[in-house]
Amino acid sequence: MPTDTTAATTASAGDLFAAALMQVIIESAGTQRELLDSARPLPHTAYTGQLNTAVTARVRATVSLPGLARARTTLNLGFLTETQWDEAAAALITRPDALAALMSGRVHPDLLDPAHTAGHALVPSSVGFECTYHLPNPRRPEGQLCEHAAVLAHALVNRIRSQPSALLTIRGCSMGRLSAKLRTALTLRRPALEGGLPLLAEALPTPVTGSGSVRADDAYSLWVASAGQAAEGAVAAVFTAPGYRLPAPPPGVSPGIAGIVAAASHRAQSLLQGADVQELDDLTDAVRHLSTPVGAPLLEEVASRLGRKPAEVRLLVLAYRHGGPVGVRVATDPMPANSEVVKRAAAAVVSAQPTARGSLQARGNRITNSTVGVQLRLGPDARWYPFAVSLAGGWQAAPGPSSDPVAAYRAARSVRRTGPRR
């Protein structure tokens, strides 16, 4: 199913994947196409059970509709064989922009065009429908779309819109396995390296078609995953963190100066071990320092200097530990967000959590379920940061920020089930 890769500039990969899959579902529905239109609003109100997208070739859920009995429903999408995925990976390494995105764990529109995947279509050519409520009969042959299957189809498309990588898993290869196949293909293709150290130019294949543009962060991920692996031994020897402890300060050095030296030493070791180099504002840098063993004892003093309550600063330290500098920004500041992105995320959460208590309220960059005490906040890095109600009644960051709002929501719910963490 060819697609114009430049469309990615105006539509997200999730939108493109969802649109392609819905088109196939419409074509597979045949004369029952009107059921898809009538079922469009139902996934938000009908019970669709747990939508399982981690099984190869099919998606199953228990669906119940007003006036109809509950039924076990299945959508059959088929899958690509291991050989076909290997061939697709070998073709994708000639597409620098797609290759770099996939190495960073993001899907790319090139996956929708069989011309870029060795002729193997990621989106199936047809979808089969099964439902235990509608037994096959002369008026309803096996495999024909029914009301339950139409609801499940819309729920699946909503999931693909917010989590396009789920389609890879259904079709037989998760994002992690595809990245591994791409590394293997790169290893077989890469020429001999000079002096045992790879060059970035050798890691980035020459584009055959397409824009050839690569994001800087994706290019770095590609270099680490491909060229960097050949130099792992040599690089590790150069960047091993020092194996010594900071000596005790000499007599007469104030505790403040000693603390600054200790913090600098801790930061230097973190950078040598791969921590990101970022320009931080005063608050975030203070929170970063307090999250270290060296800075933890100074929390109350630093909180006083910042003009904040110690309990508030502790929550920011927790946000930094779970989400880094972006986690602190998300915890402190309401941020603008695309309302359509937030609405789609809320719809995906509703589809995946049909039995959850309470309702979702979307405002700004936040999706809140006050009944169960969980909240999602969209960060500037397009990841959803989970929050749960703390013992003191405020919102505290939870582990598990994710680009998938469903995964982030489940992370927040797991914290609420086990009790808020300090």
N, C-alpha and C positions, 0 to 999 in steps of 0.2 A: 504494500500500500504506500506508494510514493508520497512524500510530503516535502514541502518547501522548508528547509531548515531555518531560513531567515524569519519564519513566522514565530520563532522562539523569542524574538525581541518584543513581540506584542502579546504573546500568550505564554503562560508557564508550561513547563513540560507536562505537569499533571493535567492541565486543560487539554493539551494535544493528545495525550494518551487516552484520556476519558472520552474525548470526541471520537477518536478512531475506534475504540471498543464499542461505543454506543451505535456507531454506524453499522458495525458487524451484527450487533444484536438486532437492530431494526431490519436488516436484510434477512436474518435468520427467522424473524417472526413471521414473515410472509403475510398471509391474509389476516393474521391476528395482531397486526401492527397497532390497531386502535387500543389494544389492551395496554400497550406501553404508555400511550398518552394519558389514559385514565388512571394509571398507577403512578404517574410521576410524583404527586405529592404524598403518596402513602408511606414511603420508607421512613418519614419523620414521625408518623403516628402509629403505623402498624408494627406489631411485634415481629422482629426478624431474628431473634435469638443472637447467638454469637456468630458473627460473620468470619468464617475461617478462611483466610487467604494463604495459609502456609502449606497447603496440600497441592501436590503436582496435578495438573490437568483439570481440576474441578474445584468448584466453590459450593459449599453446602451451608444451609441454615434452616432452622425451624421457623416457618412463616405462618402467621395467623392474621386473618382479615375480618373486618366486621361482617357478620352474616355467614361466614365460612369457617369450617373447622381448621384447626391447626394442622399443618402438613410439613413433612420433611421434603425440602426442595433442593435441587441440584442444578447447577449450570456446568456443562461440560465444555471446556475450552481446548482440550488437547494439549500436547506439549512437543517440544523439540528434543531430539535425542542428544546424547552427549557428543556424538560426532558432529551433529549440526551446530551445536553451541561452540564447539572447538573451531569449526570453519567460520562461524560468525565472528568469533574473537580474532581470528587471523585477519579477517577483512577489516575489522574496526581499528586495528592498530595503524592503518593507513589514513585514519581520520583524526588529526591531532586534537581538534576541539572536542570531539566526542570521547576520544581516549582519555584526555586529561580530566574531563568531567566524571567519567566512570571511575577513574582512579581515585577521585575525591569522594566517591560514594553518591554521586548525583546522576540521575538518568539524563539522557540527551535525545533530542528529536531524531537524530540519525538512526536510532534503534527502530523507528517506525517505517523506515524505507528499506525493503528487502535488497535494494541495490547496494546498500552499505553493510549488509549482514550476510553476504555470500548467497543471496537469493532465498534465505530462510526468513519468513515473516514472523516477527514477534507477536503481532496481533493476529489471532486466529482467523481463518477464512470463514468460519461459521461457528455458531454456539448451539449446543444441544440442551434441551430442557427436560427435566424429570421432576415429577411431583407425586407423592404417595396419595394425595387427596383425589387427583384426577386420574383414575385408572384408564389405561388405553381402551378405547371403544371405537366403533366405526366413525362416530362424529368427532372424536378427538384422538387421532393417531398418536402413537408413542413419539415423543420428541417435539410435540407441538407446544408453543407458548401458552401458558395459562395465567390466571390472575396472580397466583403465588410466585411463579417464576418471574413475572413482570416486576413485582415488588423487589425481589431479590436482585434482578438485573439493575434496577436503579440504585439499590444499596451498594452493589459492587462498583458501579460507575462512580458513585460518590467517593468510595474508598480509593479508587485509582486516581481520582482527581487530587486528593490530598496526599496519597502515598503511591505514586506511579511505579515505584520499585516492586510493589506487590505483584504486578503483572509478570515480572521476570520470574518470580518464585512459582507462580501458577503455571507458567509455561516451561518450567523444568530447571531453572537456574537462578539462584538468589543473587543479589548484588555482590555479596562476598565471594561466591564461587565464580561469578563472571570476572571479577577483578583478578582472581587467581589465574583464570584462563588467559586473561590479557597479559599478565606477567610472564606466563609460560610462552605465549606467542612472541612477546618482545625478546625474551631470552634466546629463542631460536632464530630470530631475525637480526638481533644486534650483531654488528661486526666485532671482530677481535678488538679488545681495548688496548690502548697504548700505555705502557708503564703500569698496568694494573689498576689505573684510575679512570673511570668513565667520564666522558664529556657530556655536557648538557645537550649539545647539538646532536649527539648520537642517540640520546634518549628520546628526542622529539622527532618522529618520522616525518619525512617530507610529504606535505599534503598532495593528494592526487586531484581532488575536487573539493569544493566547499570554501568557506571563508578563510580557513587556516588560522583564525584568531584563537588565542588561548588565554584564559584568565591567569593572572600571576599566581594565585593560590593553587589553581589546578595544575599549572606547570610545575610548581614545586612538589605537589603530591605525586605527579607523574615521575619526576626525577627521583624522588625518594623510593618509589615503588619499583622502578625499573633500573636506571643507572646506579642508584645508590646501593642496591642490593649486592652488586658485584664488588663494591668497595667497602662492604660492611666491616670486614676485619681491619683494614687499614684505618678507616675513619674512627672505629671504636678505640683503637690504640692512641689516636691523637686527642680525642675528646673525652677520655675517661675523667670523671670528676676526681679532684684531689682526695687522697685517702688519709687526710690528717685532720686533726681538730684545731680550732683556733686557739692559740695560746692565751693564757690569762693576761689581762691588761696589766701593764706595769703600775707600780704605786703612784698615786697622785692623779690618775686618769679618772675623770668624772663618770658616774654610771651612764649619763646620757651619751657621752662620746663612745664609751665601750659598747653601748647598745647599737649605735650607728655602725660601728665597725663590724659587729657580729651580724647585723642585718645585711650589710654589704656582702659579707662572706657567704651568707646563706643564699642571697640572690645570685651571686656569681656561680655557685654550684648548681642552682636550679637552671641557669642559662646553659651551662655546659651539659646538663642532662636533657636539654631539648625544650625548655620552657620558652614561650613566645616573648619576643622583645616588643614591648608596647609602650606608648606614651600614655601615662595614667594621670588623671587629675589628683588633687591632693587627697580627697576623701578615699578614692579607690586605692591609691598607693598606701594610705594609712591602714585600710582594711586588709590589703595584701600582706603588710608587715605583721598585723595582729594575727593573721591566720597561720603564721609560722611559730615553731616552738620558741624562737627567740623573742618574738613580739607578744605572745599570748599574755605573759604576766603584766604587760603595760596597758591592758585594755581599759581599765577604769581611768587611768591618767590620760590616755589618748582621747577617750570619750569626752572627758572634761575639756580638753583643749579644742576638740571639734565642736563643742557646744551641744553635744547629744547625750542622751541617757545611755548608760552601759547596756541595758537590755536591747535598745535599738541597735547599738553597734554590734552586739552579739549576733543579731539576726543578719546584719550585713556580712559579718564574717562567715556565717553559714552559707549565705548566698554566694560569696566568693568561692568557697570550697566546692560548691556544687556546680557553679556556672562561670567561674573566673570573673574578669572585669565586666563582661557583658551582664553576668548575673547580678552584679552590684547595681549597674545602671537600671536594669529591669526592676530590681527591688526598690529603688529609690524614686524613680521618675515615671509618671504615666507617659506613654509614648504614642505618637500618631501611628495609625495602621490603616491599611486598605480594608475598608468595610466588607468588600466581597471576599477577601481572603479570610477574614474573621468569621463571616457567615458560613463559608464552606467548611471551615474547621469545626464550628459548632455542629453543623449537620453531620459531619463525619463522626464526631463523638456520640451524637444521639443514635446514629445507625449502629455503632459498635457497642453501645451501652443501653440497649432498649429497656432493661429492667431497673435502671438506676433510679434512686429516689430523687425527687426534686426536679426542677427545670433549670435550664441554662439561661443566663443573662449575658449578653454580649455588649460591651461598652468600651469604646476606644480599642486598645490592644489587649483587652482582658475578657476572658470567658469564665464566668463564675457559677458554681452550683452551691448556693448558700446552705441548702438543706444538708448536704453531706460534708460541707466545709472544705471544698477544693477549688482551686482557681488556676487558670492557665494565662500566661502573659507572653505575648509575641515580642521577641527581641529584634534588634536591628540586624541580626545575623540570620533572620528568617527561621529561627528555632523557637519552639514553644517551651517556656520555663514553667515547671509545675510548682505550685504553692499549696500549703495546707494550713488549716487553722492551728495556731500554737496553743500551748496550755494557758498563755496569758490572754488569748483571744484575738491576737493579730495574725497577719499572714507571715508564715515562715517558708523559706525556700526548701524544696524537696529535691532529692537526687533524681537525675534522669531527664535533663532537657533534651528535646528531640525535634527534628524537623517534621515528625509525624505527630499531629495533635492527639491522636488516639493513644499512642504510646506514652506521651507526656501526661495525659489524663489518668491513665492506669498507674503511672508512677506516683502521682499525687494521691490516688485512692489507696494504693498500697501503704503509704505513710499513714493515712487516716485509719486504716484497719489495724495497723500495729501500734498506733499511738504516735503523737508528734515527737520528733526527735530534737534533742538539744545539741 
